[in-house]
Amino acid sequence: RDFADGDTVPVALGGTGAATAAGARTSLGLGSAAVRPALGSTGALYSRDSILGAVSQASGIPSGAIIERGSNAN
């Protein structure tokens, strides 16, 4: 079967059964991460600022970036 632009593809035929992007995300069980901007400040899909940040802590537990640089008071 051919579908025209704007047609809703039913679940039985491999679609989500939704007429909107938000409805499709809901049908697929996707959360807020599915609509998070993917581009870093440099415009790259995955950039240095996505994982590299300053050293920080909250109640003695490291927080912030995956890879931290710098030092803390200890």
N, C-alpha and C positions, 0 to 999 in steps of 0.2 A: 504494500500500500504506500502511496506517495502522500506526503503531507505538505501543505502549502505554508508559507510564512504565516505565523500567528496561530497555526493549529495547535491544539493541545494533544500531545501523544499520550494515549492511555497506558497505564501500568502494564496491562496485559501485552502491549506491543513494545515494551522496553522503555517507556517514558516514565514520567513522574506523576502524570495525571493532573498536573498543575498548570495554570495559565500564566503565572508570574514567576519571576526568579525567586522571590521570597517564598512563594508556595512550594516551589520545587525543593528549596533548601529544607523546608519543614518536612516535606514528604520523604526526603532522604535522611532525616534525622540529624542534619548539620546544625551546629551551634554558632555562636558569635564569631568563632575563629574563621569561619568560612567567608566572612565579609570583611575581615581585617585587611587593611591596605598592605600589599606585599612589597611595595617599593620603599627602599631606605631613602635617606636624605640625598644620596648621590644619584638616585633614580635607578639604581641597580636592584634587581629582584632580591638579592641577598647581599648586603653590604657590611662593611666593617662595623658600622654603628648598630647593626642588628645583634651583635654578640659581644662587642668589646666596650667596657665602660669603666668608670672610676670605682675604686674600692668603697664599699658601703656595708653597713650592718644594721640589724634591728634586733635588740635584746641579745647581742652576742652571736647572732646567726647571720652569715653572709647573705646579702640580698643584692639585687640589681642584675648586672650582666652575667653571662655565662663565663666569660674570661674577664677578670678584673685586673686593673693596673694601679700601681700606687701603693700606699701603705696606710695603716690605721694607727691609732694611739698606742697600741700594744707593741 
